[in-house]
Amino acid sequence: MRRIRRHAAALALAVLALLALAGCGGGPSIAPGSTLVLTLEGEYAEGADAPLLARFLGAGEGSLLGLYSAFRKAELDPRITRVVVRVRGLGIGWGKAQELRAAIARVNAAGKETVAVLETEGFGAGGYYVASAAKRVVATPASRSPLLGLAAEHLFFAGLFEKLGVMVEYERAGDYKSAVEPFTAHKMSAASREMTNALLDSTEAAFASDVAAARRLEPAALRALIDEAPSSAQDLLDAKLIDEIAYYEDVVTDAPIVEQEDWAAVDVASLGVEPQATFALISGAGMVVTGKGEITASGTRVMAADTFVDAVHEAIDDAEVKALLVRIDSPGGSPLASDLMWRALRDARAAGKPVVVSLSDVAASGGYYVASAADTIVSHPTSLTGSIGVFVIRPSLGGLLEKVGVTVETMQRGARADLLFGSQPLTAGAREVLRKDVEGVYEQFVARVAEGRALDLDAVKKVGGGRVWTGAQALEIGLVDELGGLYEAAVAAKKAVGIAADAPVSLKSFPAQKTLAQQIGELLFGARAQSAGPLDALPRELRDLHTLVTALPVGAPLLVPPSVVVLH
């Protein structure tokens, strides 16, 4: 142990020395007429960038806020005349994709040249969708990303469980609350099929409209091109979906280059920007759970109630903070955790600090429960939200245990204590307990939304029933107030505090990041460091399912939307 600490101490001292050397230059020197190069690749978390020491050591994922800030500075800095965006494999949802497109569009509006360089291979339209916002789109010769349209795929495990002897029982509030169906059914219900088709239609309409406008095509013509599944760079060029086939090196000739890492060190204050107000930025991403933390031991992100509530109360107590911007990217989870966070946002409003929620890829079920406490909800057209419904799922393992030769004897005290057994089916009395529990949680969910959105209970129930909506659909039915991203959310907050829509503001992240000394102390004295979890190689949908199974209580009501909400 002493040897480990000596190594940690040596590493920490080396890091301090290197950081000191890195900081000697006082920021990068940027020549007039420079080209900024930003690389978009992988997944982007909501919230602030990873701490300085974590980034130096190569840990921590990129943040959407960091990218947003990079584009925003490019708008403001007259020394940057061109922004080149290298688009590689992006693992983001449609909400984040629209956030990035909007950021590129604002750089366009600032009079800068924007060029997107596609360096992609594999399936999925997200990378091209983001790139299409640039004034000029280039694909490298070997890029291959077939544009196939959108698809939703459902897996049903009921047949497998039957073969294993596992009986999966459930209760739910809402016909559209189809999260139980993969475990209990062999095919989609009529309600689930209706909802999925509506989500696909809405998302595809946004995709077709945005890309067609950017490429000066009619949506019908674009759809016809997609039906041909253009794949190679030459296919895309022939279809007029790109402007040129070239390598990145061919695009960035004859101009000073500013790399992404150097650009991150540019302080926006050096651009002559004087904020007129400070807003708190609070992010919640991942499954909604009780307790503290942001990342589980397996490496998956969670939206933990205590961490979120503490951040809100810190922002309430900070006299400098005039409003709260809350960014949510969560499919929901625990009703208890959701209600605790809902109450915290109501506390902020009661303290006279406006709350504006910005929806990311998904803010459904428990995620929407929390969002409904805000003064204003801003959603991307393709964000997934709503899913006002509840379910409880309970596996009975008696058949499986019998197959493998395990016998069970039970004893109980209390007429309904058999609900706690995992080896036998529900009795009629136990099922009634579950049904009443689910209905009670649903009524509370509806009441919270009704209060937060100033709607009557019947209106909420009409759009509830567990149905998931896109942001564009949610605007029509009153579940969100306007369409847009972080920029529009900030404008709404400015309006709420009485300053001009174009007034510069500073965003202060809560909870506050640890100081460099605290980070080094953790390295020296053995605090657990977050590293890539064993599930990081799995698709996001499977990581979310793992969190659902491991971090949320089995047999208790849950606020989680169906897995179908992932649209490829």
C-alpha positions as CSV (number, residue, x, y, z in Angstrom):
1,M,0.0,0.0,0.0
2,R,2.9,2.4,0.8
3,R,4.4,1.7,-2.6
4,I,1.1,2.5,-4.3
5,R,0.9,5.8,-2.4
6,R,4.5,6.6,-3.3
7,H,3.7,6.0,-7.0
8,A,0.5,8.1,-6.7
9,A,2.5,10.9,-5.0
10,A,5.1,10.9,-7.7
11,L,2.4,10.9,-10.4
12,A,0.7,13.8,-8.7
13,L,3.9,15.9,-8.5
14,A,4.6,15.2,-12.1
15,V,1.1,16.3,-13.0
16,L,1.5,19.5,-11.0
17,A,4.8,20.3,-12.8
18,L,3.4,19.6,-16.2
19,L,0.2,21.6,-15.5
20,A,2.4,24.5,-14.3
21,L,4.4,24.4,-17.5
22,A,1.2,24.2,-19.5
23,G,-0.1,27.3,-17.8
24,C,2.9,29.4,-18.4
25,G,1.9,30.7,-21.8
26,G,-1.2,32.6,-20.6
27,G,-3.4,31.1,-23.3
28,P,-3.0,30.4,-27.0
29,S,-2.0,33.0,-29.5
30,I,-4.6,33.1,-32.3
31,A,-3.8,34.9,-35.6
32,P,-6.4,36.8,-37.5
33,G,-8.0,34.8,-40.3
34,S,-7.6,31.5,-38.4
35,T,-9.5,28.2,-39.0
36,L,-10.9,26.5,-35.9
37,V,-11.0,22.7,-36.2
38,L,-13.5,20.8,-34.0
39,T,-13.8,17.0,-34.0
40,L,-17.2,15.5,-33.3
41,E,-16.8,11.8,-32.2
42,G,-18.3,9.4,-29.7
43,E,-20.8,10.2,-27.0
44,Y,-21.2,13.6,-25.3
45,A,-22.5,13.8,-21.7
46,E,-24.6,16.6,-20.4
47,G,-23.0,18.8,-17.8
48,A,-19.6,20.4,-17.4
49,D,-16.4,19.1,-18.9
50,A,-14.4,16.5,-16.9
51,P,-12.1,18.1,-14.2
52,L,-8.8,19.4,-15.4
53,L,-6.7,16.6,-13.9
54,A,-9.0,13.9,-15.3
55,R,-8.7,15.4,-18.8
56,F,-4.9,15.6,-18.4
57,L,-4.8,11.9,-17.5
58,G,-7.0,11.0,-20.4
59,A,-10.1,10.2,-18.3
60,G,-13.6,11.6,-18.6
61,E,-15.9,11.8,-21.6
62,G,-16.5,14.9,-23.6
63,S,-19.4,17.2,-22.7
64,L,-22.0,18.7,-24.9
65,L,-21.6,21.9,-23.0
66,G,-17.9,22.0,-23.9
67,L,-18.8,21.7,-27.6
68,Y,-21.5,24.3,-27.2
69,S,-19.0,26.7,-25.7
70,A,-16.5,26.1,-28.5
71,F,-19.1,26.9,-31.1
72,R,-20.3,29.9,-29.1
73,K,-16.8,31.4,-28.8
74,A,-16.3,30.9,-32.6
75,E,-19.3,33.1,-33.2
76,L,-17.9,35.9,-31.1
77,D,-14.2,35.8,-32.0
78,P,-13.4,37.9,-35.0
79,R,-10.0,36.2,-35.4
80,I,-11.9,33.0,-36.4
81,T,-13.1,33.2,-40.0
82,R,-13.7,29.5,-40.7
83,V,-14.8,26.5,-38.6
84,V,-14.0,23.0,-39.9
85,V,-16.0,20.3,-38.2
86,R,-14.6,16.7,-38.6
87,V,-17.5,14.4,-38.1
88,R,-16.7,10.9,-37.1
89,G,-18.7,8.1,-35.4
90,L,-21.3,9.9,-33.3
91,G,-23.1,8.1,-30.5
92,I,-25.7,10.7,-29.7
93,G,-29.4,10.9,-29.9
94,W,-31.5,13.2,-32.0
95,G,-31.9,16.0,-29.4
96,K,-28.1,16.4,-29.1
97,A,-27.8,16.2,-32.9
98,Q,-30.2,19.1,-33.2
99,E,-28.3,21.0,-30.6
100,L,-25.1,20.7,-32.6
101,R,-26.8,21.6,-35.9
102,A,-28.2,24.7,-34.2
103,A,-24.7,25.6,-33.0
104,I,-23.3,25.3,-36.5
105,A,-26.2,27.3,-37.9
106,R,-25.4,30.2,-35.5
107,V,-21.8,30.2,-36.6
108,N,-23.1,30.5,-40.2
109,A,-25.3,33.4,-39.2
110,A,-22.3,35.1,-37.7
111,G,-20.8,35.3,-41.2
112,K,-18.2,32.6,-40.7
113,E,-17.5,29.9,-43.3
114,T,-18.4,26.4,-42.0
115,V,-17.1,23.2,-43.5
116,A,-18.1,19.7,-42.4
117,V,-15.7,16.8,-43.2
118,L,-17.4,13.4,-43.1
119,E,-14.9,10.7,-41.9
120,T,-17.5,8.1,-41.2
121,E,-18.2,4.4,-41.7
122,G,-21.1,2.3,-40.6
123,F,-24.8,2.8,-40.3
124,G,-26.8,5.7,-38.9
125,A,-27.9,9.0,-40.2
126,G,-26.9,11.1,-37.2
127,G,-23.4,12.1,-38.4
128,Y,-24.7,13.3,-41.8
129,Y,-27.6,15.1,-40.1
130,V,-25.2,17.2,-38.0
131,A,-22.8,17.7,-40.9
132,S,-25.6,18.9,-43.2
133,A,-25.9,22.1,-41.2
134,A,-22.5,23.4,-42.5
135,K,-22.3,25.7,-45.6
136,R,-20.1,23.2,-47.3
137,V,-20.1,19.4,-46.8
138,V,-17.1,17.3,-47.7
139,A,-16.7,13.5,-47.5
140,T,-13.3,11.7,-47.6
141,P,-12.9,9.2,-50.4
142,A,-13.2,6.1,-48.2
143,S,-16.2,7.3,-46.1
144,R,-19.1,5.0,-46.2
145,S,-22.3,5.8,-44.3
146,P,-25.4,4.6,-46.0
147,L,-28.4,6.9,-45.5
148,L,-31.1,4.4,-44.9
149,G,-33.8,6.4,-43.1
150,L,-34.9,5.7,-39.6
151,A,-35.9,2.4,-37.9
152,A,-37.1,1.1,-34.5
153,E,-36.5,-2.5,-33.5
154,H,-38.2,-4.3,-30.6
155,L,-37.0,-7.5,-28.9
156,F,-39.4,-9.6,-26.9
157,F,-38.2,-12.1,-24.3
158,A,-41.4,-13.7,-23.2
159,G,-40.8,-16.8,-25.1
160,L,-37.3,-17.2,-23.6
161,F,-38.7,-16.7,-20.1
162,E,-41.3,-19.3,-20.8
163,K,-38.6,-21.8,-21.8
164,L,-36.7,-21.0,-18.6
165,G,-39.7,-21.4,-16.4
166,V,-39.8,-17.7,-15.4
167,M,-43.2,-16.0,-15.0
168,V,-43.0,-12.2,-15.4
169,E,-46.0,-10.4,-13.9
170,Y,-46.7,-6.7,-14.0
171,E,-49.1,-3.9,-13.3
172,R,-49.1,-0.6,-15.2
173,A,-51.0,2.7,-15.4
174,G,-51.4,3.6,-19.0
175,D,-52.0,1.5,-22.1
176,Y,-48.9,3.1,-23.8
177,K,-46.6,2.2,-20.9
178,S,-45.1,-0.5,-23.0
179,A,-41.8,-0.9,-21.1
180,V,-43.2,-4.1,-19.7
181,E,-43.9,-5.6,-23.1
182,P,-40.4,-6.9,-24.0
183,F,-40.6,-9.1,-20.9
184,T,-44.2,-10.1,-21.0
185,A,-45.3,-10.2,-24.6
186,H,-44.4,-11.9,-27.9
187,K,-45.2,-8.9,-30.1
188,M,-46.1,-5.2,-30.0
189,S,-49.5,-4.1,-28.6
190,A,-51.7,-1.9,-30.7
191,A,-51.0,1.1,-28.5
192,S,-47.2,0.5,-28.7
193,R,-47.4,0.2,-32.5
194,E,-49.4,3.4,-32.8
195,M,-46.9,5.3,-30.6
196,T,-43.9,4.0,-32.4
197,N,-45.2,5.0,-35.8
198,A,-46.0,8.5,-34.5
199,L,-42.5,8.9,-33.1
200,L,-40.9,7.7,-36.3
201,D,-43.1,10.0,-38.4
202,S,-42.3,13.0,-36.3
203,T,-38.6,12.4,-36.1
204,E,-38.3,11.5,-39.8
205,A,-40.2,14.7,-40.7
206,A,-37.7,16.8,-38.7
207,F,-34.8,15.0,-40.4
208,A,-36.2,15.4,-43.9
209,S,-37.2,19.0,-43.4
210,D,-33.8,20.1,-41.9
211,V,-31.6,18.2,-44.4
212,A,-33.7,19.2,-47.4
213,A,-33.6,22.9,-46.5
214,A,-29.8,22.7,-45.9
215,R,-29.2,21.0,-49.3
216,R,-31.8,23.0,-51.2
217,L,-34.0,20.0,-52.0
218,E,-37.6,19.3,-51.6
219,P,-38.4,16.8,-48.7
220,A,-40.0,14.4,-51.2
221,A,-36.9,14.5,-53.4
222,L,-34.7,13.8,-50.3
223,R,-36.8,10.8,-49.3
224,A,-36.5,9.4,-52.8
225,L,-32.7,9.7,-52.6
226,I,-32.7,8.0,-49.2
227,D,-34.7,5.1,-50.6
228,E,-31.8,4.6,-53.0
229,A,-29.5,4.2,-49.9
230,P,-26.6,6.3,-51.1
231,S,-23.5,5.0,-49.3
232,S,-20.1,5.9,-50.8
233,A,-18.7,9.5,-51.1
234,Q,-19.4,9.3,-54.8
235,D,-23.0,8.3,-54.2
236,L,-23.5,11.2,-51.9
237,L,-21.9,13.6,-54.4
238,D,-24.0,12.3,-57.2
239,A,-27.1,12.8,-55.0
240,K,-26.0,16.4,-54.2
241,L,-25.9,15.5,-50.5
242,I,-22.3,16.7,-50.3
243,D,-20.3,19.3,-52.2
244,E,-17.0,17.7,-52.6
245,I,-14.9,14.6,-52.1
246,A,-11.6,15.5,-50.4
247,Y,-9.4,14.7,-47.4
248,Y,-9.3,16.9,-44.3
249,E,-5.8,18.0,-45.2
250,D,-7.1,19.3,-48.5
251,V,-9.6,21.5,-46.7
252,V,-7.4,23.2,-44.2
253,T,-4.7,24.5,-46.4
254,D,-3.5,28.2,-46.5
255,A,-4.8,29.2,-43.1
256,P,-3.5,29.3,-39.5
257,I,-5.1,26.3,-37.7
258,V,-6.5,26.5,-34.1
259,E,-6.9,23.0,-32.6
260,Q,-9.7,22.1,-30.3
261,E,-7.5,21.6,-27.2
262,D,-6.0,25.1,-27.6
263,W,-9.4,26.7,-28.3
264,A,-10.7,25.3,-25.0
265,A,-8.1,27.4,-23.2
266,V,-9.5,30.7,-24.7
267,D,-11.4,32.6,-22.0
268,V,-14.6,34.1,-23.4
269,A,-13.8,37.2,-21.2
270,S,-10.8,37.8,-23.5
271,L,-13.2,38.4,-26.4
272,G,-14.6,41.5,-24.6
273,V,-17.8,39.8,-23.4
274,E,-19.1,41.3,-20.2
275,P,-21.9,39.0,-18.7
276,Q,-24.9,40.9,-17.5
277,A,-26.1,38.0,-15.3
278,T,-25.1,34.7,-14.0
279,F,-27.3,31.6,-14.4
280,A,-26.8,28.3,-12.7
281,L,-26.4,25.3,-15.0
282,I,-27.5,22.0,-13.5
283,S,-27.5,18.8,-15.5
284,G,-29.2,15.5,-14.9
285,A,-28.4,12.6,-17.1
286,G,-29.1,8.8,-16.9
287,M,-31.5,6.7,-15.0
288,V,-33.2,8.5,-12.1
289,V,-32.1,7.0,-8.8
290,T,-32.0,7.9,-5.1
291,G,-28.8,8.7,-3.4
292,K,-25.6,10.5,-4.5
293,G,-23.3,10.3,-7.5
294,E,-23.2,10.7,-11.2
295,I,-21.6,7.5,-12.5
296,T,-22.2,4.0,-11.2
297,A,-19.5,1.4,-10.5
298,S,-20.1,-0.1,-13.9
299,G,-19.5,3.2,-15.7
300,T,-23.1,4.2,-16.5
301,R,-24.4,7.7,-15.8
302,V,-27.3,8.2,-13.3
303,M,-29.4,11.2,-12.3
304,A,-29.1,10.8,-8.5
305,A,-31.6,12.7,-6.4
306,D,-29.3,13.8,-3.5
307,T,-26.7,15.2,-5.9
308,F,-29.3,17.0,-8.0
309,V,-31.1,18.4,-5.0
310,D,-27.9,19.6,-3.3
311,A,-26.9,21.4,-6.6
312,V,-30.3,23.1,-6.8
313,H,-30.1,24.3,-3.2
314,E,-26.5,25.6,-3.7
315,A,-27.8,27.6,-6.6
316,I,-30.7,28.9,-4.6
317,D,-28.2,30.1,-1.8
318,D,-25.8,31.7,-4.3
319,A,-26.8,35.4,-4.5
320,E,-24.9,35.8,-7.8
321,V,-27.3,33.3,-9.5
322,K,-30.4,34.9,-11.0
323,A,-32.0,31.9,-12.7
324,L,-31.5,28.1,-13.1
325,L,-30.9,26.4,-16.4
326,V,-31.6,22.7,-16.0
327,R,-30.6,20.3,-18.8
328,I,-32.2,16.9,-18.6
329,D,-31.2,13.8,-20.5
330,S,-33.0,11.0,-18.6
331,P,-35.5,8.2,-19.3
332,G,-36.7,8.3,-15.7
333,G,-36.6,5.6,-13.0
334,S,-37.5,6.0,-9.3
335,P,-40.7,7.9,-8.5
336,L,-39.3,8.8,-5.1
337,A,-36.1,10.3,-6.6
338,S,-38.2,12.1,-9.2
339,D,-40.4,13.7,-6.6
340,L,-37.4,14.9,-4.5
341,M,-35.9,16.6,-7.5
342,W,-39.3,18.0,-8.6
343,R,-39.7,19.6,-5.1
344,A,-36.2,21.1,-5.3
345,L,-37.0,22.9,-8.5
346,R,-40.3,24.2,-6.9
347,D,-38.1,25.5,-4.0
348,A,-36.0,27.5,-6.5
349,R,-39.2,29.0,-8.0
350,A,-40.5,29.8,-4.5
351,A,-37.1,31.5,-3.8
352,G,-37.7,33.9,-6.7
353,K,-35.3,32.2,-9.1
354,P,-36.8,31.3,-12.4
355,V,-36.3,27.7,-13.6
356,V,-35.9,26.9,-17.3
357,V,-35.5,23.2,-18.3
358,S,-33.9,22.3,-21.6
359,L,-34.6,18.8,-22.8
360,S,-31.8,16.8,-24.4
361,D,-32.2,13.5,-26.2
362,V,-34.8,12.2,-23.8
363,A,-36.6,13.5,-20.8
364,A,-39.4,11.0,-20.3
365,S,-41.2,9.4,-17.4
366,G,-39.3,10.4,-14.3
367,G,-37.2,12.8,-16.4
368,Y,-40.3,14.6,-17.5
369,Y,-41.7,14.4,-13.9
370,V,-38.7,16.5,-12.8
371,A,-39.0,18.9,-15.8
372,S,-42.6,19.6,-15.1
373,A,-41.6,21.7,-12.1
374,A,-40.0,24.4,-14.2
375,D,-41.4,27.8,-15.2
376,T,-40.5,27.0,-18.8
377,I,-39.7,23.8,-20.7
378,V,-37.7,24.1,-23.9
379,S,-37.4,21.0,-26.1
380,H,-35.7,20.1,-29.4
381,P,-38.3,18.9,-31.9
382,T,-36.9,15.4,-31.8
383,S,-36.4,15.1,-28.0
384,L,-38.4,12.3,-26.5
385,T,-40.6,13.3,-23.6
386,G,-43.9,12.7,-21.7
387,S,-44.4,9.0,-21.0
388,I,-46.6,10.0,-18.0
389,G,-47.3,6.5,-16.7
390,V,-46.1,3.9,-14.2
391,F,-45.4,0.2,-14.2
392,V,-44.2,-2.4,-11.8
393,I,-42.7,-5.7,-13.0
394,R,-42.2,-8.8,-10.9
395,P,-40.5,-12.0,-12.0
396,S,-41.6,-15.3,-10.4
397,L,-38.7,-17.9,-10.5
398,G,-40.5,-20.9,-9.2
399,G,-40.6,-22.7,-12.6
400,L,-36.9,-22.1,-13.2
401,L,-35.9,-23.2,-9.7
402,E,-37.9,-26.5,-10.2
403,K,-36.1,-27.1,-13.5
404,V,-32.7,-26.9,-11.9
405,G,-33.7,-29.0,-8.8
406,V,-34.1,-26.2,-6.3
407,T,-37.0,-26.6,-3.7
408,V,-38.4,-23.7,-1.7
409,E,-40.3,-23.4,1.6
410,T,-41.8,-20.2,2.7
411,M,-43.1,-18.6,5.9
412,Q,-44.8,-15.3,6.4
413,R,-46.3,-12.9,8.9
414,G,-48.9,-10.6,7.4
415,A,-51.7,-11.5,5.0
416,R,-49.9,-9.8,2.0
417,A,-46.3,-10.7,2.9
418,D,-46.3,-13.3,0.1
419,L,-45.7,-10.3,-2.2
420,L,-42.1,-10.5,-1.1
421,F,-41.6,-14.0,-2.4
422,G,-39.8,-14.4,-5.7
423,S,-40.5,-18.1,-6.1
424,Q,-44.3,-18.1,-6.6
425,P,-46.9,-16.2,-8.7
426,L,-48.9,-13.3,-7.3
427,T,-52.0,-14.1,-5.3
428,A,-55.1,-12.1,-6.0
429,G,-54.5,-10.1,-2.8
430,A,-50.9,-9.4,-3.6
431,R,-51.8,-8.3,-7.1
432,E,-54.3,-5.9,-5.7
433,V,-51.6,-4.3,-3.5
434,L,-49.4,-3.8,-6.5
435,R,-52.3,-2.4,-8.6
436,K,-53.2,0.1,-5.9
437,D,-49.5,1.1,-5.5
438,V,-49.1,1.7,-9.2
439,E,-52.3,3.7,-9.4
440,G,-51.3,5.8,-6.4
441,V,-48.0,6.7,-8.0
442,Y,-49.7,7.5,-11.3
443,E,-52.2,9.8,-9.6
444,Q,-49.3,11.6,-7.9
445,F,-47.4,11.9,-11.2
446,V,-50.4,13.4,-12.9
447,A,-51.0,15.8,-10.0
448,R,-47.3,17.0,-10.2
449,V,-47.5,17.6,-13.9
450,A,-50.9,19.4,-13.6
451,E,-49.5,21.7,-10.9
452,G,-46.3,22.4,-12.7
453,R,-47.9,22.9,-16.1
454,A,-51.0,24.7,-14.8
455,L,-53.3,22.1,-16.4
456,D,-56.3,20.3,-15.0
457,L,-56.0,16.6,-14.1
458,D,-58.1,15.4,-17.0
459,A,-56.0,17.3,-19.5
460,V,-52.9,15.6,-18.2
461,K,-54.4,12.2,-18.2
462,K,-55.6,12.7,-21.8
463,V,-51.9,13.1,-23.0
464,G,-50.6,10.7,-20.3
465,G,-51.3,6.9,-20.3
466,G,-47.5,6.3,-20.6
467,R,-47.4,7.7,-24.2
468,V,-44.0,9.1,-25.4
469,W,-44.1,12.2,-27.5
470,T,-41.4,14.0,-29.6
471,G,-40.8,17.6,-28.6
472,A,-42.7,18.8,-31.7
473,Q,-45.7,16.8,-30.6
474,A,-45.3,17.8,-27.0
475,L,-45.5,21.5,-27.9
476,E,-48.9,20.9,-29.6
477,I,-50.4,19.2,-26.5
478,G,-48.9,21.6,-23.9
479,L,-46.2,19.5,-22.3
480,V,-43.5,21.9,-23.4
481,D,-43.5,25.6,-24.0
482,E,-41.2,26.2,-27.0
483,L,-38.8,24.4,-29.3
484,G,-35.1,24.9,-29.2
485,G,-32.0,24.0,-27.3
486,L,-29.7,25.6,-24.7
487,Y,-29.5,28.9,-26.6
488,E,-33.3,29.2,-26.6
489,A,-33.5,28.1,-22.9
490,A,-31.0,30.8,-22.0
491,V,-33.1,33.4,-23.9
492,A,-36.2,32.3,-21.9
493,A,-34.3,32.7,-18.7
494,K,-33.1,36.1,-19.7
495,K,-36.7,37.1,-20.4
496,A,-37.7,35.8,-17.0
497,V,-35.1,38.0,-15.2
498,G,-35.8,41.1,-17.4
499,I,-32.6,41.4,-19.5
500,A,-32.3,41.5,-23.3
501,A,-32.4,38.3,-25.3
502,D,-28.9,39.1,-26.8
503,A,-27.4,40.1,-23.5
504,P,-24.3,37.9,-22.6
505,V,-24.6,35.8,-19.5
506,S,-22.3,33.5,-17.7
507,L,-23.2,29.9,-16.8
508,K,-22.0,28.6,-13.4
509,S,-22.1,24.8,-13.1
510,F,-23.6,23.2,-10.0
511,P,-22.4,21.2,-8.2
512,A,-19.1,23.1,-8.3
513,Q,-16.2,21.2,-9.7
514,K,-13.5,20.1,-7.3
515,T,-10.4,22.2,-7.0
516,L,-7.2,20.9,-8.4
517,A,-5.9,20.4,-4.9
518,Q,-9.0,18.2,-4.1
519,Q,-8.5,16.2,-7.3
520,I,-4.8,15.6,-6.4
521,G,-5.8,14.7,-2.9
522,E,-8.1,12.0,-4.2
523,L,-5.3,10.7,-6.3
524,L,-2.9,10.7,-3.4
525,F,-5.1,9.2,-0.7
526,G,-7.0,6.6,-2.6
527,A,-10.4,8.0,-3.4
528,R,-12.1,6.0,-6.0
529,A,-11.3,7.2,-9.5
530,Q,-13.8,6.8,-12.2
531,S,-12.6,4.8,-15.2
532,A,-14.2,3.2,-18.2
533,G,-16.6,0.6,-17.0
534,P,-16.9,-3.0,-18.4
535,L,-20.1,-2.1,-20.1
536,D,-18.8,0.9,-22.0
537,A,-18.4,-1.2,-25.1
538,L,-22.1,-2.1,-25.1
539,P,-24.7,0.0,-26.9
540,R,-26.3,2.7,-24.8
541,E,-29.6,0.9,-24.8
542,L,-28.1,-2.1,-23.1
543,R,-26.2,0.0,-20.6
544,D,-29.5,1.7,-19.6
545,L,-31.1,-1.7,-19.2
546,H,-28.3,-2.8,-17.0
547,T,-28.8,0.3,-14.8
548,L,-32.5,-0.4,-14.7
549,V,-31.9,-3.9,-13.4
550,T,-29.1,-3.0,-10.9
551,A,-29.8,0.5,-9.7
552,L,-33.6,0.5,-9.4
553,P,-35.8,-1.6,-7.0
554,V,-37.3,-4.7,-8.6
555,G,-41.0,-5.1,-7.6
556,A,-41.5,-1.3,-7.0
557,P,-43.3,1.1,-9.3
558,L,-41.0,2.7,-11.9
559,L,-41.2,5.7,-14.2
560,V,-39.4,4.4,-17.3
561,P,-40.5,4.7,-20.9
562,P,-40.4,1.8,-23.4
563,S,-37.1,0.8,-25.0
564,V,-38.7,1.7,-28.4
565,V,-37.9,5.4,-27.8
566,V,-34.4,4.7,-29.2
567,L,-34.9,5.5,-32.9
568,H,-31.9,4.7,-35.1
